Amino acid sequence: MAYLLDGETEMTVSGEMFNLKTGEMFIMPVNESHALKAKKKYKMLLL
C-alpha cells in the first residue's frame, strides 16, 4: 500500500496510470510492475 502524505505523483501499475494527491492511497497488487513519477515534490508512506 502506498499512502501519499504530501504532494502529487503519477503511479503506473501494470501499464495503467493513476494520479495520486495528498491524502490518497493505493493498494498495489502482488507481483505486478510499478513505477512512480513526481509531478510535484512528494512524501509517501509505503507499507
C-alpha positions, -999 to +999 in steps of 0.1 A: +000+000+000+012+035-008-001+065+011+007+100-002+015+122+028+022+153+007+024+164-029+015+147-061+028+118-081+019+097-112+019+060-104+019+033-132+009-002-122+007-029-148+007-003-176-022+016-161-016+052-149-030+067-117-026+102-103-022+104-066-026+136-045-021+144-008-042+121+014-048+094-012-037+058-010-032+030-035-032-007-028-007-023-052-013-058-065+012-085-057+039-094-084+029-065-107+053-040-121+050-004-109+067+030-113+064+064-098+070+098-114+069+130-094+045+157-107+055+178-076+077+171-047+060+144-026+063+123+006+050+088+005+045+061+032+050+027+017+036-002+038 
